[in-house]
């Protein structure tokens, strides 16, 4: 028994008329998310990055060569406001991880491009993260991983 089993059992004892079975899944997801958040922070910190920095750099890296996106595309990819993105790009630019350049098709537009240093940093952070996450999943057979991924995809679909 884990802590969630004990909590669900206590609720069943105190509120037998209430179906607490959703708690047995979602409380574990919540607890796992907290552990994963700590693990990711550690992996990124090992590369000198904050999680938000990784998010921006990773969005640029995934865009493919020349590793650039408009500010609007970055806002969409990272789910933050445009004001927050401006601040984040300013901070990453001051660290030499990104650069801004005018958008050729729009005089008012700006493109944000990953610098070679930014590419090296995000690639190292991804390698560190995948190492941590692979160790976490090592005890699960590939078919179990696929099943969990499929079930979580179904659960997260309404939020997409």
PATI-320444 format. One record per residue: residue in three letters; x, y, z of N, C-alpha, C in turn. Coordinates in steps of 0.1 Angstrom, whole numbers, m for minus. Layout:
N
NODE,residuo,n_u,n_v,n_w,ca_u,ca_v,ca_w,c_u,c_v,c_w
NODE,ALA,X,Y,Z,X,Y,Z,X,Y,Z
...
//
This chain:
160
NODE,residuo,n_u,n_v,n_w,ca_u,ca_v,ca_w,c_u,c_v,c_w
NODE,UNK,8,m12,0,0,0,0,9,12,0
NODE,UNK,5,22,m8,11,35,m7,2,45,m1
NODE,UNK,7,58,0,m1,68,6,m15,70,0
NODE,UNK,m16,69,m13,m29,71,m20,m38,60,m16
NODE,UNK,m33,48,m15,m42,37,m10,m47,40,4
NODE,UNK,m39,45,12,m43,48,26,m53,59,26
NODE,UNK,m51,69,18,m61,80,17,m74,75,12
NODE,UNK,m74,68,1,m86,62,m5,m94,53,5
NODE,UNK,m86,45,12,m92,36,22,m99,45,33
NODE,UNK,m93,55,38,m99,64,48,m111,70,43
NODE,UNK,m111,75,30,m124,81,25,m135,70,24
NODE,UNK,m131,58,20,m141,48,18,m147,45,32
NODE,UNK,m139,45,42,m144,43,56,m153,54,60
NODE,UNK,m149,66,58,m157,78,62,m168,82,53
NODE,UNK,m167,79,40,m177,82,30,m180,71,21
NODE,UNK,m185,60,26,m187,47,18,m196,49,6
NODE,UNK,m204,60,6,m214,62,m5,m207,69,m17
NODE,UNK,m194,74,m15,m187,81,m25,m177,73,m32
NODE,UNK,m178,73,m45,m168,65,m53,m155,73,m54
NODE,UNK,m145,69,m47,m132,76,m47,m122,69,m56
NODE,UNK,m126,60,m65,m117,54,m74,m109,64,m84
NODE,UNK,m116,75,m88,m108,84,m96,m95,89,m88
NODE,UNK,m97,91,m75,m85,95,m67,m73,86,m68
NODE,UNK,m76,73,m70,m66,63,m70,m57,65,m82
NODE,UNK,m62,70,m93,m54,73,m105,m49,87,m105
NODE,UNK,m58,97,m103,m53,111,m105,m45,116,m93
NODE,UNK,m47,111,m81,m38,115,m70,m24,110,m73
NODE,UNK,m23,98,m79,m9,93,m82,m3,101,m93
NODE,UNK,m11,105,m103,m6,114,m114,m1,127,m108
NODE,UNK,m9,133,m99,m5,146,m93,8,144,m85
NODE,UNK,9,133,m77,22,131,m70,33,128,m79
NODE,UNK,31,121,m90,42,118,m99,46,131,m106
NODE,UNK,36,140,m109,40,153,m116,49,161,m107
NODE,UNK,46,161,m94,55,168,m84,69,163,m84
NODE,UNK,70,150,m84,83,143,m85,90,146,m98
NODE,UNK,83,146,m109,89,149,m122,93,163,m123
NODE,UNK,86,172,m117,89,186,m117,103,188,m110
NODE,UNK,105,182,m99,118,183,m92,129,177,m100
NODE,UNK,126,165,m106,136,158,m114,140,167,m126
NODE,UNK,131,173,m133,134,182,m144,142,194,m140
NODE,UNK,138,200,m129,145,211,m124,160,208,m121
NODE,UNK,162,196,m116,176,191,m113,183,189,m126
NODE,UNK,177,183,m136,183,180,m149,187,193,m156
NODE,UNK,178,203,m155,181,216,m162,191,224,m154
NODE,UNK,191,223,m141,200,231,m133,214,225,m135
NODE,UNK,216,212,m138,229,206,m141,235,213,m154
NODE,UNK,226,218,m162,231,225,m174,230,240,m173
NODE,UNK,227,245,m161,227,260,m159,214,266,m164
NODE,UNK,203,258,m165,190,264,m170,179,263,m160
NODE,UNK,170,272,m161,157,271,m154,148,264,m163
NODE,UNK,137,258,m157,127,251,m166,121,260,m177
NODE,UNK,118,273,m174,113,281,m184,123,284,m195
NODE,UNK,136,285,m192,146,287,m202,147,275,m211
NODE,UNK,146,263,m206,146,251,m214,134,251,m223
NODE,UNK,122,255,m218,110,255,m226,112,263,m239
NODE,UNK,117,275,m237,119,284,m248,130,279,m258
NODE,UNK,141,275,m252,152,270,m261,148,257,m268
NODE,UNK,140,249,m261,136,236,m267,126,239,m279
NODE,UNK,117,249,m277,108,252,m288,116,256,m300
NODE,UNK,126,264,m298,134,269,m309,142,257,m316
NODE,UNK,147,248,m307,155,237,m312,146,227,m320
NODE,UNK,134,225,m316,125,216,m323,120,222,m336
NODE,UNK,121,235,m338,117,242,m350,126,238,m362
NODE,UNK,137,232,m359,146,228,m370,154,240,m375
NODE,UNK,164,237,m383,173,247,m388,165,257,m396
NODE,UNK,166,270,m394,177,277,m387,174,280,m372
NODE,UNK,165,272,m366,162,272,m352,156,286,m347
NODE,UNK,146,291,m354,140,304,m351,125,303,m353
NODE,UNK,119,311,m344,104,313,m344,101,327,m342
NODE,UNK,89,331,m346,84,344,m342,81,344,m327
NODE,UNK,80,356,m322,76,357,m308,62,351,m306
NODE,UNK,53,353,m315,40,347,m314,40,332,m314
NODE,UNK,48,326,m322,50,312,m322,55,307,m309
NODE,UNK,65,314,m303,70,310,m290,59,311,m279
NODE,UNK,51,322,m280,40,323,m270,31,311,m271
NODE,UNK,28,307,m283,19,295,m285,26,282,m280
NODE,UNK,38,281,m283,46,269,m280,48,267,m265
NODE,UNK,49,278,m258,52,278,m243,40,281,m235
NODE,UNK,29,286,m241,17,289,m233,19,300,m223
NODE,UNK,26,311,m226,28,322,m217,22,334,m225
NODE,UNK,21,346,m218,17,358,m224,28,364,m233
NODE,UNK,24,373,m241,35,380,m250,44,388,m241
NODE,UNK,39,394,m231,48,402,m222,58,393,m215
NODE,UNK,53,382,m210,62,372,m204,73,367,m213
NODE,UNK,68,365,m226,78,360,m236,89,371,m239
NODE,UNK,84,383,m240,94,394,m242,105,394,m231
NODE,UNK,100,393,m219,110,393,m208,119,381,m209
NODE,UNK,113,369,m212,121,357,m213,132,358,m224
NODE,UNK,128,363,m235,137,364,m246,148,374,m243
NODE,UNK,144,385,m236,154,395,m232,165,388,m223
NODE,UNK,160,380,m213,169,373,m204,178,363,m211
NODE,UNK,172,355,m220,180,346,m228,190,352,m237
NODE,UNK,186,364,m243,195,371,m252,207,377,m244
NODE,UNK,204,381,m231,215,387,m223,225,376,m219
NODE,UNK,221,363,m220,230,352,m217,236,346,m229
NODE,UNK,233,352,m241,239,347,m253,233,334,m259
NODE,UNK,221,331,m254,215,318,m258,205,320,m270
NODE,UNK,200,332,m272,192,335,m284,196,349,m289
NODE,UNK,191,351,m301,193,364,m307,180,368,m314
NODE,UNK,178,381,m315,166,386,m322,171,391,m336
NODE,UNK,162,390,m346,164,396,m359,151,400,m365
NODE,UNK,151,411,m373,139,415,m379,133,404,m388
NODE,UNK,120,403,m388,113,393,m397,114,399,m411
NODE,UNK,119,392,m421,120,397,m434,106,400,m441
NODE,UNK,96,393,m437,83,395,m443,74,405,m436
NODE,UNK,78,410,m424,70,419,m416,79,429,m409
NODE,UNK,78,442,m413,87,452,m407,86,453,m392
NODE,UNK,74,450,m387,72,451,m372,76,438,m365
NODE,UNK,77,427,m372,79,414,m366,93,412,m363
NODE,UNK,95,403,m353,108,399,m348,109,384,m348
NODE,UNK,120,378,m352,123,364,m351,133,362,m340
NODE,UNK,131,351,m333,141,348,m322,148,335,m327
NODE,UNK,161,336,m327,169,325,m332,178,319,m321
NODE,UNK,179,306,m320,188,300,m311,203,302,m316
NODE,UNK,211,306,m306,225,308,m310,232,294,m308
NODE,UNK,244,293,m314,252,280,m312,253,276,m297
NODE,UNK,256,286,m289,257,283,m274,243,279,m269
NODE,UNK,232,285,m273,219,280,m269,216,266,m274
NODE,UNK,220,263,m286,217,250,m291,225,239,m283
NODE,UNK,238,242,m280,246,233,m272,240,231,m258
NODE,UNK,235,242,m252,229,241,m239,216,233,m238
NODE,UNK,207,236,m248,195,228,m248,197,214,m251
NODE,UNK,206,211,m260,209,197,m264,214,189,m251
NODE,UNK,223,196,m244,229,190,m232,218,188,m221
NODE,UNK,209,197,m220,198,196,m210,189,185,m214
NODE,UNK,186,184,m227,177,173,m231,184,159,m229
NODE,UNK,197,158,m231,204,145,m228,203,142,m213
NODE,UNK,205,152,m205,204,150,m191,190,146,m186
NODE,UNK,180,153,m192,166,149,m189,163,135,m193
NODE,UNK,166,132,m205,163,118,m210,170,107,m202
NODE,UNK,182,110,m197,189,101,m189,182,99,m176
NODE,UNK,177,109,m169,169,108,m157,156,101,m159
NODE,UNK,149,105,m170,136,99,m172,137,84,m177
NODE,UNK,147,81,m184,150,67,m188,152,58,m176
NODE,UNK,160,63,m166,162,55,m154,149,54,m146
NODE,UNK,141,64,m146,128,63,m139,119,52,m145
NODE,UNK,119,51,m158,110,41,m165,117,28,m167
NODE,UNK,129,26,m163,137,14,m166,130,1,m161
NODE,UNK,122,2,m151,115,m10,m146,102,m14,m153
NODE,UNK,98,m6,m163,86,m8,m170,89,m14,m184
NODE,UNK,83,m26,m187,85,m31,m201,80,m21,m211
NODE,UNK,85,m21,m223,80,m12,m234,65,m12,m236
NODE,UNK,59,m24,m235,44,m24,m237,37,m17,m226
NODE,UNK,42,m18,m214,36,m10,m203,37,5,m205
NODE,UNK,49,9,m210,52,23,m213,42,28,m223
NODE,UNK,40,20,m234,31,24,m245,17,25,m240
NODE,UNK,13,15,m231,m1,15,m226,m3,28,m217
NODE,UNK,7,31,m208,5,43,m200,5,55,m208
NODE,UNK,13,56,m218,14,68,m227,0,69,m234
NODE,UNK,m5,58,m239,m18,59,m246,m30,63,m236
NODE,UNK,m30,58,m224,m40,62,m214,m39,76,m210
NODE,UNK,m27,81,m208,m25,95,m205,m28,104,m216
NODE,UNK,m26,100,m229,m30,108,m241,m45,110,m240
NODE,UNK,m52,99,m237,m67,100,m236,m71,110,m225
NODE,UNK,m65,109,m214,m68,117,m203,m65,132,m205
NODE,UNK,m55,135,m213,m51,149,m215,m57,155,m227
NODE,UNK,m64,147,m236,m70,152,m248,m80,163,m246
NODE,UNK,m88,162,m236,m98,173,m234,m91,187,m231
NODE,UNK,m79,187,m227,m72,199,m223,m64,205,m235
NODE,UNK,m64,197,m246,m55,202,m257,m62,212,m265
//
